[in-house]
Amino acid sequence: MAQCFEESHAAYAAHEGARAKELSEQGRAHQREMDRLNGKASEWIFSENNKDRRPDEVDLHGLYVKEAISFTERAINEARAQGTAKVHLIVGKGLHSPRGVAKLKPAIEELMQKQGLVAQLDEKNAGVLIVSLDGQLSGAGSVVQPDDITRQLEKDGGCLIM
């Protein structure tokens, strides 16, 4: 894909418009295939991680942020359709992320805020967010506020392992 786009730019710069267009179309075809395969891979990862989970539990490990958001939205919609009051989102603590900084947790927290949902940290596992779909606090852990992570980073001198 990248090679096709690079060659397309070179052909365009050399005033070879037809060749540039052909290479650009090939690059877009490769990009569509890459997106299809990435989608298939994320579905497989999600399916494998969740095949033995309870219906109110969703494991998002191994997914990119964009994929995790999509699967979270889907899980919340399914839980609402089934009348489930709470969903446990396993987002991890960021231990395997570069520099030990969580990526999924802040993104999912932001999504919960945008959707007006109450998300609390599981007091037994800081890598789990408990989302109350009815908007009620469960008493299971501290409520996640939008700026909690930033404040904690500033207080601790810039390092937070989640």
C-alpha positions as CSV (number, residue, x, y, z in Angstrom):
1,M,0.0,0.0,0.0
2,A,2.6,2.5,1.1
3,Q,4.8,1.6,-1.9
4,C,1.9,2.2,-4.3
5,F,1.2,5.6,-2.8
6,E,4.8,6.5,-2.8
7,E,5.2,5.5,-6.5
8,S,2.0,7.3,-7.3
9,H,3.4,10.5,-5.9
10,A,6.6,10.0,-7.9
11,A,4.6,9.4,-11.1
12,Y,2.5,12.5,-10.5
13,A,5.6,14.6,-9.9
14,A,7.0,13.2,-13.2
15,H,3.8,14.3,-15.0
16,E,2.7,10.7,-15.5
17,G,-1.0,11.3,-14.5
18,A,-2.4,8.0,-15.8
19,R,0.3,6.0,-14.0
20,A,-0.1,8.0,-10.9
21,K,-3.9,7.3,-10.9
22,E,-3.4,3.6,-11.5
23,L,-0.9,3.3,-8.6
24,S,-3.2,5.4,-6.3
25,E,-6.1,3.1,-7.1
26,Q,-3.9,0.1,-6.3
27,G,-2.8,1.7,-3.0
28,R,-6.5,2.2,-2.1
29,A,-7.3,-1.4,-2.9
30,H,-4.4,-2.5,-0.6
31,Q,-5.7,-0.2,2.1
32,R,-9.2,-1.7,1.9
33,E,-7.8,-5.2,2.1
34,M,-5.7,-4.1,5.1
35,D,-8.7,-2.6,6.8
36,R,-10.7,-5.8,6.1
37,L,-8.0,-8.0,7.5
38,N,-7.5,-5.8,10.6
39,G,-11.3,-6.0,11.2
40,K,-11.2,-9.7,11.0
41,A,-8.2,-9.9,13.3
42,S,-9.9,-7.7,15.9
43,E,-13.1,-9.7,15.8
44,W,-11.0,-12.9,16.3
45,I,-9.1,-11.3,19.3
46,F,-12.3,-10.1,20.9
47,S,-14.1,-13.4,20.3
48,E,-11.2,-15.4,21.8
49,N,-10.9,-13.1,24.8
50,N,-14.6,-13.3,25.6
51,K,-15.6,-16.8,24.7
52,D,-15.7,-18.0,28.4
53,R,-16.8,-14.7,30.0
54,R,-20.0,-13.9,31.7
55,P,-22.5,-11.9,29.6
56,D,-21.9,-8.8,31.7
57,E,-18.2,-9.0,31.4
58,V,-16.2,-7.7,28.3
59,D,-12.4,-8.2,27.9
60,L,-10.9,-5.5,25.7
61,H,-7.2,-6.7,26.0
62,G,-5.2,-6.9,22.8
63,L,-7.4,-4.4,20.9
64,Y,-6.4,-1.0,19.6
65,V,-8.2,2.0,21.2
66,K,-10.5,2.5,18.2
67,E,-11.4,-1.2,18.1
68,A,-12.0,-1.2,21.9
69,I,-14.3,1.8,21.6
70,S,-16.3,0.0,18.9
71,F,-16.6,-3.2,20.9
72,T,-17.5,-1.3,24.0
73,E,-20.3,0.5,22.3
74,R,-21.6,-2.8,20.9
75,A,-21.4,-4.4,24.3
76,I,-23.3,-1.5,26.0
77,N,-26.0,-1.6,23.3
78,E,-26.4,-5.4,23.7
79,A,-26.5,-5.1,27.5
80,R,-29.2,-2.4,27.3
81,A,-31.2,-4.6,24.9
82,Q,-31.0,-7.4,27.4
83,G,-31.9,-5.2,30.4
84,T,-28.5,-5.7,32.1
85,A,-27.8,-3.0,34.8
86,K,-24.0,-3.2,34.8
87,V,-21.2,-4.2,32.5
88,H,-17.6,-5.0,33.7
89,L,-15.2,-3.7,31.1
90,I,-11.7,-5.3,31.4
91,V,-9.4,-2.5,30.1
92,G,-6.2,-3.5,31.9
93,K,-3.8,-1.4,33.9
94,G,-1.4,-0.6,31.0
95,L,1.3,-2.9,32.3
96,H,2.1,-4.1,28.8
97,S,1.8,-0.7,27.1
98,P,4.8,1.4,26.2
99,R,6.1,3.1,29.4
100,G,3.4,1.4,31.4
101,V,0.8,4.0,30.5
102,A,-2.7,2.7,29.9
103,K,-4.3,3.5,26.6
104,L,-7.7,1.7,26.7
105,K,-8.8,2.9,30.2
106,P,-8.7,6.7,29.5
107,A,-10.4,6.2,26.1
108,I,-13.2,4.1,27.5
109,E,-13.6,6.5,30.5
110,E,-14.0,9.3,27.9
111,L,-16.5,7.3,26.0
112,M,-18.5,6.7,29.2
113,Q,-18.5,10.4,29.9
114,K,-19.7,11.2,26.4
115,Q,-22.5,8.7,26.8
116,G,-23.5,10.0,30.2
117,L,-22.8,6.7,31.9
118,V,-21.4,6.2,35.4
119,A,-18.1,4.3,35.4
120,Q,-16.4,3.1,38.6
121,L,-13.1,1.4,39.2
122,D,-13.5,-2.1,40.5
123,E,-12.1,-1.9,44.0
124,K,-10.7,-5.5,43.6
125,N,-9.0,-4.8,40.2
126,A,-8.0,-1.4,39.0
127,G,-7.9,-2.7,35.4
128,V,-11.7,-3.1,35.4
129,L,-14.3,-0.4,34.9
130,I,-17.8,-1.1,36.2
131,V,-20.3,0.7,34.0
132,S,-23.8,1.3,35.4
133,L,-26.2,1.5,32.6
134,D,-29.0,2.8,34.8
135,G,-26.8,5.8,35.9
136,Q,-26.7,4.6,39.6
137,L,-23.6,4.3,41.6
138,S,-22.9,0.7,42.7
139,G,-20.6,1.4,45.6
140,A,-18.1,-1.0,44.0
141,G,-15.3,1.5,43.6
142,S,-14.3,5.1,43.1
143,V,-16.2,7.1,40.4
144,V,-14.0,7.9,37.4
145,Q,-14.0,11.6,36.7
146,P,-12.7,13.1,33.4
147,D,-9.6,14.7,34.8
148,D,-8.7,12.1,37.4
149,I,-5.8,10.7,35.4
150,T,-4.3,14.1,34.6
151,R,-4.5,15.2,38.3
152,Q,-2.9,11.9,39.4
153,L,-0.1,12.4,36.8
154,E,0.6,15.9,38.0
155,K,0.5,14.9,41.7
156,D,2.8,12.0,41.2
157,G,5.3,13.9,39.1
158,G,4.2,12.6,35.7
159,C,4.2,8.8,36.1
160,L,1.1,6.7,36.6
161,I,0.8,3.0,36.2
162,M,-2.7,1.8,35.7
